[in-house]
């Protein structure tokens, strides 16, 4: 291999690495965008890691190819393409044989794209359902919080009414106690008055007997 061929090969390797670097920068930017979209739209469900994981495998394969660590079939494919570009007459003869393989690969890629689109649509439907369920749960939670607040307010009101009733009952008991004390005092005063009245009647009767005896002695 002369100096010109080595220069061409080095230039191709540099182009491959530049392509990988561009691919990697785009990958990082899209990753950041997906994470931001996921955080802003559906923060309750994280789905951004799945496309990042799939694309990351592709970035890893690109890195292996760009830095010379790719699989053998990729290396053989590169060499075959270099020969086809350097010998176009041989490439025309092989193109007819490779058309069948190309159609197979194209069909396979198309099937993969359709499968990815279908899977993406299904995941989008699941995300919408999950988001709707999350909104329903949030509404139920808000309603439950409101009910709890109402119950707490009612409990405070009942507690206040209970405290007021306890105070009223206590005041009533105090008044009943005072009335009982007054009743006892009145009964004692009444009993005393009765005793005094009995003594007065006894004294009156004694006075009447003495008066009667006096009148009787005078008449004799």
CNS distance restraints for C-alpha pairs under 8 A (distance, minus, plus):
assign (resid   1 and name CA) (resid   5 and name CA) 6.07 0.50 0.50
assign (resid   1 and name CA) (resid   6 and name CA) 6.65 0.50 0.50
assign (resid   2 and name CA) (resid   6 and name CA) 6.33 0.50 0.50
assign (resid   3 and name CA) (resid   7 and name CA) 6.11 0.50 0.50
assign (resid   4 and name CA) (resid   8 and name CA) 6.21 0.50 0.50
assign (resid   5 and name CA) (resid   9 and name CA) 6.09 0.50 0.50
assign (resid   6 and name CA) (resid  10 and name CA) 6.05 0.50 0.50
assign (resid   7 and name CA) (resid  11 and name CA) 6.08 0.50 0.50
assign (resid   8 and name CA) (resid  12 and name CA) 6.19 0.50 0.50
assign (resid   9 and name CA) (resid  13 and name CA) 6.18 0.50 0.50
assign (resid  10 and name CA) (resid  14 and name CA) 6.15 0.50 0.50
assign (resid  11 and name CA) (resid  15 and name CA) 6.15 0.50 0.50
assign (resid  12 and name CA) (resid  16 and name CA) 6.19 0.50 0.50
assign (resid  13 and name CA) (resid  17 and name CA) 6.26 0.50 0.50
assign (resid  13 and name CA) (resid  66 and name CA) 6.90 0.50 0.50
assign (resid  13 and name CA) (resid  67 and name CA) 7.84 0.50 0.50
assign (resid  14 and name CA) (resid  18 and name CA) 6.07 0.50 0.50
assign (resid  15 and name CA) (resid  19 and name CA) 6.09 0.50 0.50
assign (resid  16 and name CA) (resid  20 and name CA) 6.23 0.50 0.50
assign (resid  16 and name CA) (resid  65 and name CA) 7.98 0.50 0.50
assign (resid  16 and name CA) (resid  66 and name CA) 5.13 0.50 0.50
assign (resid  17 and name CA) (resid  21 and name CA) 6.13 0.50 0.50
assign (resid  17 and name CA) (resid  63 and name CA) 7.97 0.50 0.50
assign (resid  17 and name CA) (resid  66 and name CA) 5.15 0.50 0.50
assign (resid  17 and name CA) (resid  67 and name CA) 6.93 0.50 0.50
assign (resid  18 and name CA) (resid  22 and name CA) 6.22 0.50 0.50
assign (resid  19 and name CA) (resid  23 and name CA) 6.05 0.50 0.50
assign (resid  20 and name CA) (resid  24 and name CA) 5.97 0.50 0.50
assign (resid  20 and name CA) (resid  59 and name CA) 7.83 0.50 0.50
assign (resid  20 and name CA) (resid  62 and name CA) 6.32 0.50 0.50
assign (resid  20 and name CA) (resid  63 and name CA) 6.36 0.50 0.50
assign (resid  20 and name CA) (resid  66 and name CA) 6.51 0.50 0.50
assign (resid  21 and name CA) (resid  25 and name CA) 6.16 0.50 0.50
assign (resid  22 and name CA) (resid  26 and name CA) 6.18 0.50 0.50
assign (resid  23 and name CA) (resid  27 and name CA) 6.07 0.50 0.50
assign (resid  23 and name CA) (resid  59 and name CA) 7.35 0.50 0.50
assign (resid  24 and name CA) (resid  28 and name CA) 6.25 0.50 0.50
assign (resid  24 and name CA) (resid  59 and name CA) 6.74 0.50 0.50
assign (resid  25 and name CA) (resid  29 and name CA) 6.26 0.50 0.50
assign (resid  26 and name CA) (resid  30 and name CA) 6.07 0.50 0.50
assign (resid  27 and name CA) (resid  31 and name CA) 6.01 0.50 0.50
assign (resid  27 and name CA) (resid  55 and name CA) 7.70 0.50 0.50
assign (resid  27 and name CA) (resid  56 and name CA) 7.96 0.50 0.50
assign (resid  27 and name CA) (resid  59 and name CA) 7.88 0.50 0.50
assign (resid  28 and name CA) (resid  32 and name CA) 6.22 0.50 0.50
assign (resid  29 and name CA) (resid  33 and name CA) 6.21 0.50 0.50
assign (resid  30 and name CA) (resid  34 and name CA) 6.05 0.50 0.50
assign (resid  31 and name CA) (resid  35 and name CA) 6.19 0.50 0.50
assign (resid  31 and name CA) (resid  48 and name CA) 7.86 0.50 0.50
assign (resid  31 and name CA) (resid  52 and name CA) 6.35 0.50 0.50
assign (resid  32 and name CA) (resid  36 and name CA) 6.22 0.50 0.50
assign (resid  33 and name CA) (resid  37 and name CA) 6.12 0.50 0.50
assign (resid  34 and name CA) (resid  38 and name CA) 5.97 0.50 0.50
assign (resid  34 and name CA) (resid  48 and name CA) 5.86 0.50 0.50
assign (resid  35 and name CA) (resid  39 and name CA) 6.09 0.50 0.50
assign (resid  35 and name CA) (resid  48 and name CA) 5.81 0.50 0.50
assign (resid  36 and name CA) (resid  40 and name CA) 6.11 0.50 0.50
assign (resid  37 and name CA) (resid  41 and name CA) 5.90 0.50 0.50
assign (resid  37 and name CA) (resid  42 and name CA) 7.96 0.50 0.50
assign (resid  38 and name CA) (resid  42 and name CA) 5.44 0.50 0.50
assign (resid  38 and name CA) (resid  43 and name CA) 6.11 0.50 0.50
assign (resid  38 and name CA) (resid  45 and name CA) 7.94 0.50 0.50
assign (resid  38 and name CA) (resid  46 and name CA) 6.57 0.50 0.50
assign (resid  38 and name CA) (resid  47 and name CA) 7.05 0.50 0.50
assign (resid  38 and name CA) (resid  48 and name CA) 6.34 0.50 0.50
assign (resid  39 and name CA) (resid  43 and name CA) 4.56 0.50 0.50
assign (resid  39 and name CA) (resid  46 and name CA) 7.87 0.50 0.50
assign (resid  42 and name CA) (resid  46 and name CA) 7.29 0.50 0.50
assign (resid  42 and name CA) (resid 127 and name CA) 7.94 0.50 0.50
assign (resid  42 and name CA) (resid 131 and name CA) 6.72 0.50 0.50
assign (resid  44 and name CA) (resid 131 and name CA) 7.77 0.50 0.50
assign (resid  44 and name CA) (resid 134 and name CA) 7.63 0.50 0.50
assign (resid  45 and name CA) (resid 127 and name CA) 7.70 0.50 0.50
assign (resid  45 and name CA) (resid 130 and name CA) 7.76 0.50 0.50
assign (resid  47 and name CA) (resid  51 and name CA) 7.91 0.50 0.50
assign (resid  48 and name CA) (resid  52 and name CA) 6.45 0.50 0.50
assign (resid  49 and name CA) (resid  53 and name CA) 5.91 0.50 0.50
assign (resid  50 and name CA) (resid  54 and name CA) 6.38 0.50 0.50
assign (resid  51 and name CA) (resid  55 and name CA) 6.06 0.50 0.50
assign (resid  52 and name CA) (resid  56 and name CA) 5.75 0.50 0.50
assign (resid  53 and name CA) (resid  57 and name CA) 6.48 0.50 0.50
assign (resid  54 and name CA) (resid  58 and name CA) 6.87 0.50 0.50
assign (resid  55 and name CA) (resid  59 and name CA) 6.28 0.50 0.50
assign (resid  56 and name CA) (resid  60 and name CA) 6.14 0.50 0.50
assign (resid  57 and name CA) (resid  61 and name CA) 6.34 0.50 0.50
assign (resid  58 and name CA) (resid  62 and name CA) 6.22 0.50 0.50
assign (resid  59 and name CA) (resid  63 and name CA) 6.15 0.50 0.50
assign (resid  60 and name CA) (resid  64 and name CA) 6.34 0.50 0.50
assign (resid  61 and name CA) (resid  65 and name CA) 6.32 0.50 0.50
assign (resid  61 and name CA) (resid  70 and name CA) 7.08 0.50 0.50
assign (resid  62 and name CA) (resid  66 and name CA) 6.00 0.50 0.50
assign (resid  63 and name CA) (resid  67 and name CA) 6.01 0.50 0.50
assign (resid  63 and name CA) (resid  69 and name CA) 7.90 0.50 0.50
assign (resid  63 and name CA) (resid  70 and name CA) 7.97 0.50 0.50
assign (resid  64 and name CA) (resid  68 and name CA) 5.99 0.50 0.50
assign (resid  64 and name CA) (resid  69 and name CA) 4.44 0.50 0.50
assign (resid  64 and name CA) (resid  70 and name CA) 4.39 0.50 0.50
assign (resid  64 and name CA) (resid  71 and name CA) 7.88 0.50 0.50
assign (resid  65 and name CA) (resid  69 and name CA) 5.85 0.50 0.50
assign (resid  65 and name CA) (resid  70 and name CA) 4.37 0.50 0.50
assign (resid  65 and name CA) (resid  71 and name CA) 7.73 0.50 0.50
assign (resid  65 and name CA) (resid  74 and name CA) 7.54 0.50 0.50
assign (resid  66 and name CA) (resid  70 and name CA) 7.74 0.50 0.50
assign (resid  70 and name CA) (resid  74 and name CA) 6.49 0.50 0.50
assign (resid  70 and name CA) (resid  75 and name CA) 7.07 0.50 0.50
assign (resid  71 and name CA) (resid  75 and name CA) 6.71 0.50 0.50
assign (resid  72 and name CA) (resid  76 and name CA) 6.19 0.50 0.50
assign (resid  73 and name CA) (resid  77 and name CA) 6.04 0.50 0.50
assign (resid  74 and name CA) (resid  78 and name CA) 6.18 0.50 0.50
assign (resid  75 and name CA) (resid  79 and name CA) 6.30 0.50 0.50
assign (resid  76 and name CA) (resid  80 and name CA) 6.11 0.50 0.50
assign (resid  77 and name CA) (resid  81 and name CA) 6.17 0.50 0.50
assign (resid  78 and name CA) (resid  82 and name CA) 6.19 0.50 0.50
assign (resid  79 and name CA) (resid  83 and name CA) 6.27 0.50 0.50
assign (resid  80 and name CA) (resid  84 and name CA) 6.17 0.50 0.50
assign (resid  81 and name CA) (resid  85 and name CA) 6.14 0.50 0.50
assign (resid  82 and name CA) (resid  86 and name CA) 6.12 0.50 0.50
assign (resid  83 and name CA) (resid  87 and name CA) 5.73 0.50 0.50
assign (resid  83 and name CA) (resid  91 and name CA) 7.90 0.50 0.50
assign (resid  84 and name CA) (resid  88 and name CA) 5.35 0.50 0.50
assign (resid  84 and name CA) (resid  90 and name CA) 6.69 0.50 0.50
assign (resid  84 and name CA) (resid  91 and name CA) 4.81 0.50 0.50
assign (resid  85 and name CA) (resid  91 and name CA) 7.68 0.50 0.50
assign (resid  87 and name CA) (resid  91 and name CA) 6.57 0.50 0.50
assign (resid  88 and name CA) (resid  92 and name CA) 6.31 0.50 0.50
assign (resid  89 and name CA) (resid  93 and name CA) 6.86 0.50 0.50
assign (resid  90 and name CA) (resid  94 and name CA) 6.48 0.50 0.50
assign (resid  91 and name CA) (resid  95 and name CA) 5.94 0.50 0.50
assign (resid  92 and name CA) (resid  96 and name CA) 7.27 0.50 0.50
assign (resid  93 and name CA) (resid  97 and name CA) 7.64 0.50 0.50
assign (resid  94 and name CA) (resid  98 and name CA) 6.20 0.50 0.50
assign (resid  95 and name CA) (resid  99 and name CA) 6.00 0.50 0.50
assign (resid  96 and name CA) (resid 100 and name CA) 7.84 0.50 0.50
assign (resid  97 and name CA) (resid 101 and name CA) 7.86 0.50 0.50
assign (resid  98 and name CA) (resid 102 and name CA) 6.09 0.50 0.50
assign (resid  99 and name CA) (resid 103 and name CA) 6.14 0.50 0.50
assign (resid 100 and name CA) (resid 104 and name CA) 6.27 0.50 0.50
assign (resid 101 and name CA) (resid 105 and name CA) 6.16 0.50 0.50
assign (resid 102 and name CA) (resid 106 and name CA) 6.04 0.50 0.50
assign (resid 103 and name CA) (resid 107 and name CA) 6.02 0.50 0.50
assign (resid 104 and name CA) (resid 108 and name CA) 6.11 0.50 0.50
assign (resid 105 and name CA) (resid 109 and name CA) 6.10 0.50 0.50
assign (resid 106 and name CA) (resid 110 and name CA) 6.05 0.50 0.50
assign (resid 107 and name CA) (resid 111 and name CA) 6.08 0.50 0.50
assign (resid 108 and name CA) (resid 112 and name CA) 6.20 0.50 0.50
assign (resid 109 and name CA) (resid 113 and name CA) 6.18 0.50 0.50
assign (resid 110 and name CA) (resid 114 and name CA) 6.13 0.50 0.50
assign (resid 111 and name CA) (resid 115 and name CA) 6.02 0.50 0.50
assign (resid 112 and name CA) (resid 116 and name CA) 6.06 0.50 0.50
assign (resid 113 and name CA) (resid 117 and name CA) 6.10 0.50 0.50
assign (resid 114 and name CA) (resid 118 and name CA) 6.10 0.50 0.50
assign (resid 115 and name CA) (resid 119 and name CA) 6.00 0.50 0.50
assign (resid 116 and name CA) (resid 120 and name CA) 5.92 0.50 0.50
assign (resid 117 and name CA) (resid 121 and name CA) 6.13 0.50 0.50
assign (resid 118 and name CA) (resid 122 and name CA) 6.17 0.50 0.50
assign (resid 119 and name CA) (resid 123 and name CA) 6.05 0.50 0.50
assign (resid 120 and name CA) (resid 124 and name CA) 6.03 0.50 0.50
assign (resid 121 and name CA) (resid 125 and name CA) 6.22 0.50 0.50
assign (resid 122 and name CA) (resid 126 and name CA) 6.24 0.50 0.50
assign (resid 123 and name CA) (resid 127 and name CA) 6.08 0.50 0.50
assign (resid 124 and name CA) (resid 128 and name CA) 6.20 0.50 0.50
assign (resid 125 and name CA) (resid 129 and name CA) 6.23 0.50 0.50
assign (resid 126 and name CA) (resid 130 and name CA) 6.02 0.50 0.50
assign (resid 127 and name CA) (resid 131 and name CA) 6.00 0.50 0.50
assign (resid 128 and name CA) (resid 132 and name CA) 6.13 0.50 0.50
assign (resid 129 and name CA) (resid 133 and name CA) 6.11 0.50 0.50
assign (resid 130 and name CA) (resid 134 and name CA) 6.06 0.50 0.50
assign (resid 131 and name CA) (resid 135 and name CA) 6.20 0.50 0.50
assign (resid 132 and name CA) (resid 136 and name CA) 6.20 0.50 0.50
assign (resid 133 and name CA) (resid 137 and name CA) 6.11 0.50 0.50
assign (resid 134 and name CA) (resid 138 and name CA) 6.08 0.50 0.50
assign (resid 135 and name CA) (resid 139 and name CA) 6.14 0.50 0.50
assign (resid 136 and name CA) (resid 140 and name CA) 6.17 0.50 0.50
assign (resid 137 and name CA) (resid 141 and name CA) 6.01 0.50 0.50
assign (resid 138 and name CA) (resid 142 and name CA) 6.14 0.50 0.50
assign (resid 139 and name CA) (resid 143 and name CA) 6.18 0.50 0.50
assign (resid 140 and name CA) (resid 144 and name CA) 6.07 0.50 0.50
assign (resid 141 and name CA) (resid 145 and name CA) 6.11 0.50 0.50
assign (resid 142 and name CA) (resid 146 and name CA) 6.17 0.50 0.50
assign (resid 143 and name CA) (resid 147 and name CA) 6.18 0.50 0.50
assign (resid 144 and name CA) (resid 148 and name CA) 6.11 0.50 0.50
assign (resid 145 and name CA) (resid 149 and name CA) 6.19 0.50 0.50
assign (resid 146 and name CA) (resid 150 and name CA) 6.24 0.50 0.50
assign (resid 147 and name CA) (resid 151 and name CA) 6.14 0.50 0.50
assign (resid 148 and name CA) (resid 152 and name CA) 6.10 0.50 0.50
assign (resid 149 and name CA) (resid 153 and name CA) 6.22 0.50 0.50
assign (resid 150 and name CA) (resid 154 and name CA) 6.20 0.50 0.50
assign (resid 151 and name CA) (resid 155 and name CA) 6.01 0.50 0.50
assign (resid 152 and name CA) (resid 156 and name CA) 6.16 0.50 0.50
assign (resid 153 and name CA) (resid 157 and name CA) 6.24 0.50 0.50
assign (resid 154 and name CA) (resid 158 and name CA) 6.10 0.50 0.50
assign (resid 155 and name CA) (resid 159 and name CA) 6.01 0.50 0.50
assign (resid 156 and name CA) (resid 160 and name CA) 6.10 0.50 0.50
assign (resid 157 and name CA) (resid 161 and name CA) 6.16 0.50 0.50
assign (resid 158 and name CA) (resid 162 and name CA) 5.99 0.50 0.50
assign (resid 159 and name CA) (resid 163 and name CA) 6.17 0.50 0.50
assign (resid 160 and name CA) (resid 164 and name CA) 6.23 0.50 0.50
assign (resid 161 and name CA) (resid 165 and name CA) 6.06 0.50 0.50
assign (resid 162 and name CA) (resid 166 and name CA) 6.08 0.50 0.50
assign (resid 163 and name CA) (resid 167 and name CA) 6.25 0.50 0.50
assign (resid 164 and name CA) (resid 168 and name CA) 6.18 0.50 0.50
assign (resid 165 and name CA) (resid 169 and name CA) 6.07 0.50 0.50
assign (resid 166 and name CA) (resid 170 and name CA) 6.10 0.50 0.50
assign (resid 167 and name CA) (resid 171 and name CA) 6.14 0.50 0.50
assign (resid 168 and name CA) (resid 172 and name CA) 6.07 0.50 0.50
assign (resid 169 and name CA) (resid 173 and name CA) 6.10 0.50 0.50
assign (resid 170 and name CA) (resid 174 and name CA) 6.23 0.50 0.50
assign (resid 171 and name CA) (resid 175 and name CA) 6.19 0.50 0.50
assign (resid 172 and name CA) (resid 176 and name CA) 6.06 0.50 0.50
assign (resid 173 and name CA) (resid 177 and name CA) 6.09 0.50 0.50
assign (resid 174 and name CA) (resid 178 and name CA) 6.22 0.50 0.50
assign (resid 175 and name CA) (resid 179 and name CA) 6.11 0.50 0.50
assign (resid 176 and name CA) (resid 180 and name CA) 6.10 0.50 0.50
assign (resid 177 and name CA) (resid 181 and name CA) 6.22 0.50 0.50
assign (resid 178 and name CA) (resid 182 and name CA) 6.17 0.50 0.50
assign (resid 179 and name CA) (resid 183 and name CA) 5.96 0.50 0.50
assign (resid 180 and name CA) (resid 184 and name CA) 6.10 0.50 0.50
assign (resid 181 and name CA) (resid 185 and name CA) 6.17 0.50 0.50
assign (resid 182 and name CA) (resid 186 and name CA) 5.99 0.50 0.50
assign (resid 183 and name CA) (resid 187 and name CA) 6.04 0.50 0.50
assign (resid 184 and name CA) (resid 188 and name CA) 6.12 0.50 0.50
assign (resid 185 and name CA) (resid 189 and name CA) 6.12 0.50 0.50
assign (resid 186 and name CA) (resid 190 and name CA) 5.99 0.50 0.50
assign (resid 187 and name CA) (resid 191 and name CA) 6.00 0.50 0.50
assign (resid 188 and name CA) (resid 192 and name CA) 6.09 0.50 0.50
assign (resid 189 and name CA) (resid 193 and name CA) 6.08 0.50 0.50
assign (resid 190 and name CA) (resid 194 and name CA) 6.07 0.50 0.50
assign (resid 191 and name CA) (resid 195 and name CA) 6.16 0.50 0.50
assign (resid 192 and name CA) (resid 196 and name CA) 6.14 0.50 0.50
assign (resid 193 and name CA) (resid 197 and name CA) 5.97 0.50 0.50
assign (resid 194 and name CA) (resid 198 and name CA) 6.06 0.50 0.50
assign (resid 195 and name CA) (resid 199 and name CA) 6.19 0.50 0.50
assign (resid 196 and name CA) (resid 200 and name CA) 6.05 0.50 0.50
assign (resid 197 and name CA) (resid 201 and name CA) 6.09 0.50 0.50
assign (resid 198 and name CA) (resid 202 and name CA) 6.13 0.50 0.50
assign (resid 199 and name CA) (resid 203 and name CA) 6.11 0.50 0.50
assign (resid 200 and name CA) (resid 204 and name CA) 6.08 0.50 0.50
assign (resid 201 and name CA) (resid 205 and name CA) 6.10 0.50 0.50
assign (resid 202 and name CA) (resid 206 and name CA) 6.15 0.50 0.50
assign (resid 203 and name CA) (resid 207 and name CA) 6.07 0.50 0.50
assign (resid 204 and name CA) (resid 208 and name CA) 6.07 0.50 0.50
assign (resid 205 and name CA) (resid 209 and name CA) 6.18 0.50 0.50
assign (resid 206 and name CA) (resid 210 and name CA) 6.13 0.50 0.50
assign (resid 207 and name CA) (resid 211 and name CA) 6.03 0.50 0.50
assign (resid 208 and name CA) (resid 212 and name CA) 6.01 0.50 0.50
assign (resid 209 and name CA) (resid 213 and name CA) 6.11 0.50 0.50
assign (resid 210 and name CA) (resid 214 and name CA) 6.11 0.50 0.50
assign (resid 211 and name CA) (resid 215 and name CA) 6.15 0.50 0.50
assign (resid 212 and name CA) (resid 216 and name CA) 6.12 0.50 0.50
assign (resid 213 and name CA) (resid 217 and name CA) 6.12 0.50 0.50
assign (resid 214 and name CA) (resid 218 and name CA) 6.17 0.50 0.50
assign (resid 215 and name CA) (resid 219 and name CA) 6.22 0.50 0.50
assign (resid 216 and name CA) (resid 220 and name CA) 6.54 0.50 0.50
